[in-house]
């Protein structure tokens, strides 16, 4: 069960400690994820290092549902924040965030266990004393599971016994201490670090575990995305679970084909109601509606198309040569999942946004969400 910290003085103390360590943090919107680090506290704002371009910060983070995640002690914290704008702290470019009212901590009774550890050799000695070699199967900040390279007699190693061990997790993180054997089955056995790891080792190990945890989240999201490539064929022979671009010209289609991930093929249809209705029979993963301008006719036509797609697929409103704030307002009014002013230089961000919308929408089986991009 997660623990919530609501006392403002405690929240601020934890954030100050993270800032002092220049701790890493993950910035997450419903569709996007950015790695950053704490920079400092200033009045009622939290500064995070601006590790992305200004456009990515402007279009990606000024979004409802923005959260931060970061390691702390034996666990991880998560909190809702709001993007206030760009700033400077000393000579560093920063993101100005609201100070969260609540920090939610994962249940420390069960430390997160990293199973994808790679090839890490472990040396340990039993009370006899005998020296043995093992491989690391998994690890957390409180213990590990090892697999011995040879059979060990029960009289040499048993549950409840203390062993000395060395685990070179990576450069700068080398566990060299004692542990208690908690369970034993064949050559595989689990240990608990006793005494607990010192703070000088616990902090970098906790950060390493946190990074592995975030990588596993991304792997699961990619698996989900690949698993969406099924569906029934449509009358237009559009690719099932593909992306439908509703636009008049081929120029934009060519640019988007280069920018979009190959996991979801793109098909373009002309911006008419009948074409879109037929295309929706393919159960697309995403509908991209191109808004070529802000004239009354352009708005009316695109709004009607957005209403047709509503509830059938998430909608991304893509504008050309217009103010981002105007596009954001239209996307909100038309209940699009997100909005973006297109330009070829936005291709890397656009690809991440598309992948994020598809994952989020199909992961939770949700209706299109509130738009997430706007000008500051």
N, C-alpha and C positions, 0 to 999 in steps of 0.2 A: 504494500500500500504506500502510495506517494505521500510525502510530508510537505506541507505548505508553510512557508515562512512569510508572515504578514507584517510583523513588527518593523516599522520603517527603519529604526536604528539598526536592527539585525540585518536587514536587506542591504543597507548602505555599508555596513561593516564588511559583509561578504564581497560586495562589489569593490570596495576599497582594497581589500586583500588581493582580489583578482587583478586590479589595475597595478598594484605594486609589483606583482609577479609578471606583468605584461602577459597574462594568461591568454591562451588562444580561445576563440569563441566562434561559433557557427551562427550566421544570420540566415534565417529561414522564412520564406513567405509560403503561401499555399502552393506556389509553382516553382520557386527558385531557391537556391542554396549558395551562400558565399562564405568562404573562410576569412576570418579576420582575427584581431586580437584586441584586448582592452588597452586603452590609451590613458584614461583618467576620468575623474569626476570633476565637474565644474558647475557649482550651483545646483540647479534642479535637472541637470542633463548628464548623461553618460556618454563619453567619447569613445568610439571604436576606431581602430585604424582603417583608413580608406584604402583597401587593397584592390579595389576595382576601379574602372574608369568612371568619370563623372556621369556619363550616359547610363551606365549600368546601375549606378547608385540612384540616379534620378528616376529611371524607368522601372527599376527592379525592386527597390526597397520601400518606396512611399506607397505602401500597400496595406490594406486591412489584413490582419492575421500575421503580422510580422512578429517573429519570436527570436530569442537568443538561446543558445545552448552552450554550456561550458563545463569543464571538469572541476571538481572541488572535493578534496579529501578522498573518501572512499567511493564517492558517487559522482553524480552529474546534476546540474541545475538547468531548469528551463523556465523562461519567463516571457510574458507578452510585453512588447515595447512598441513605441511609435517613432517613426523616422521624423526628426525635426528639421533636418537639412544638412548641408555640408558645413564644415568648420575647420578651424586650425587650433592646435594645442601645441604651443611651442613652435617648432618648425615642421610639424607633421600634419598632413592632411587627414582630417577625421570625419566620421559620420556622427552627427549629433542625435542621440537617442534619448527618449524619455526614460527616467529611472523607474523600473517596474515597481508596482505596488506589492507584488507577491512573487516569491521564488518557489518553484515546485521542485522538490528533490526526489530522486528515485529512492526506492526502498533500500536502505543500506544493509538490511539483513541478508540480502542476496546480491553480492557484488557481481557486476557484469563480467562474464567469462569470455575471453577471446579464444576462439578455436582455430582460427586461421593464423598460426604463428610462424609458419615456414619451418625451415630446418634449424632447430636450435638444440645444440648438445648440452647436456647437463652432467655435472660431476657431483656425486654425493657419497657420503661415508656413513656407515651404520655404527651402532654403539660398540661393535666388536673390538677394534674398528676395522672395517673392510671398505675399500674404495671401489666404487662402481661407476659405470657410465650409463646414461639414459638419454632419451629424447623428450623434448617438451611437447605434450599433447595439447594442453590449454593452460591459461593463466588468468588470474584476476589480481586485484590489489591485496587480497587476503590469502591467497593460496594458489596451488597449481596442481596439475595432473601430469604424472611422468610415466614413461614406459621404459623399463629397464632393458638394457641390451642383452641380458642373460638372466637365467633363472636364479633367484635369490632364495636360499634356505629360510624357512619360516623362523628358525631360531636366530637368524641374522637380521630379519626385518619383519616387524609385526605392527598391527594397529596399536596406537598409543605410544610407540617409541619415538624418540627424538633423533633426527638426522641432521648432519651439516651438509649444506649444498651450495653450489654455485650455478647461477642461471644467467648467462650473458644475453639478455634480451636484445640489446643493440648497443652500439657505442654510447657510453654515458649512462646506460641503465644496466648495471650488473648487480644482481642480487647475490650477496655473499653472506649467508647467515645460517640460522637454524629453523627447523620446521618440525611439526608433529605429524605422524602418519595417521590420517583419519579413516581411510578405507584402503583395502588391498584386494586385488583380484588378479591372480596370475602374475604377469610382469607389470601390470598397470596398477598404480596406486596414487591416491590423492593426499596432498599435504596442506597443512595450514601454517603460515609463517608465524613462528613464535620465537622471540617476541615479535609484535607487529613491526612492519617495516618503518624505519625512521623517516621523518618528514622530508629529509634531503633526497631520499629515494622514492618515497611515496608520491611526491608531486610529479616528477617526470614519468613514473610508471602510470599514474592515473591519467596523465595527458596522453600517453601512448595508447592506453586502453580506450580512451575516449575517441581517439582518431580511428582506431580499428572498428569501434562501434559505428561511427559515422560512415566508414567505408562499407560496412555490412548493410547499412540502410540503403546506400546507393546501389549496391549489388541487387538487393531485393527489389528496388524500384525498377532497375533495368530488366530483371526477370519478368516483372509484371508487365512492362511495356512490350517485351517480346511475346508474351503470352496472349496479347490482345490481337494478334494477327490471324484471327479466325472470324468467320461470319458468312452469311449467305450471299451469293452473287446477286448483282442487281441487273436490271434490264439494260442499263447503259454499260455493262461490263466494267464497272469501276472496281478497283481493287478493294476487297473487303478489309475493313478496319484501316482504310487508307485515310488520306487527308483530302478534303474537297476544297478547292479554291474557287470562289465565286467571283469572277472578274471578267472584264470585257476583252482585255488585250493579252497577247502572248508574251509581251515583254516582262511583265511581272512574274508570270508563270516560270519563265526561264531563270530569273533571278532566284526565285524561291526553291526551285529544284536543286540548285547548287547549295543553298543554305540549309535545306531540311535534312533530317536524318533519313537514312535509307530504310530504316525499319518500318516506316509508314509511307508507302508510295503516294505521290501527289497526282490528282486528276483535276483538271479545270473544267468548269461549266460556265456558260454565259449567265449573266445576272437576270434570270427570269424565274418567276415562281414555279412554272412547270418543270424547268430543268432542275431546280433545286429539290423539288418534291421527288422526282425520279432518282436523283442522286442519293437522297437520304435513305432509299430502300437498301443501300449497301451497308447500312449501319456504320457510318464513318466514325473514326476515332476523334475527328476534329473537323469543324467547318471554319474556313477562313473567309470572312467577308471583306472585300476590298471597297473602301470608301474613297473614290477618286477625288472628291471635293466636298465642300460644305454648302453647296447650293441647295435650295429647297427641294429640287427634283432628286438630287443625289441622296439627300437625307430620307426622303419619303420612300424611295425605291429600296434603299438599304435597310430601313426600319422594317418594311414589309417582309424582306427576306429573313431578317433576324427573328421575326415572329414565327415564321414557318419552321425555322431550325430549332426554336426554343423547345427544350425538353427532349429533343431527338438526338442532340449531340452538343458538346461544348462549342462555344463560338468565340473566335478570336477576331476582333475588329481591327483591320489593318488600314491605316490612313496614309495618304500621300500628300506631302507639301502642305501640312496644316499644323496648327498649334496643338501641342499635346494635351493641354488642359481642356480644349474643346472636344477632342476625341474622347477623352476620359469621361466627360459629362454625357456624351452620346452613348458610350458603352454602358454606363451606369443606367441610363434611361432605358436602353434596349435589353438590359440584363445579359450582356455578353460576359463571358468568363474573364476576358482581359482585352487590353487594347495596346497598340503600338504604332507609332509613326515610323513607316518603313523607310529604310535607306540601306544600300548595300553594306555600309560600314556596320550596320546593326546585325549582320548575319550571325555571328557567334552567339550573341545574346538572344536573338530570335529563335535559334535552334534550341537553346536551353529552355526558353519560355514554352515553346511548343511541347517539348518532352515533359515539362513539369505539368502543364495543363492536362495532357493525356493521362499521365500517371495518377494525378490527384482525382480526376473525374472518375476513372474506371476503378481505382483502388477502393473508393468508398461508395461507388454506385450513386454518386451525388448528381444533383442538378447543376447546371452551370453556376459558378460562383461569382461573387462580386468582382468587378474589374480591379486590376492590381497595378496598373501603370498610370502615372500622371506626371506632369511637369511640377517641379518645386516652385 
